[in-house]
């Protein structure tokens, strides 16, 4: 169950050409979304190594968002397909070790979809509030 004043921490790995630009559009358009996300800008979602996703989760982040170009629109031709394969495999591994794989989201958001970015962050924040804190937060706490 969720704690009383729990606010989830989300780490987002965003493609420079699409999702990061969509996040920038959300900001410049003054769209409202929760301040729970910390953005890491990458050149391509295909460069997201599974260890990049595991590290924040092991450090207690409540969720990880990977954002990339829509399939077929990747600036680097097939980077988003690589990201999709890696995240599917990672989610299977997380499920096998008993970790909630729904704390990792992969979303395709283009540069013109600032509203979609804001909605995605809002929805992810709400879902993570329902789930409560990442269990790794307590296990690794000193």
Beta strands, then each sheet from edge to edge (+ up, - down):
strand 1: 10-15
strand 2: 37-42
strand 3: 63-68
strand 4: 104-108
sheet 1: 2+ 1+ 3+ 4+
end
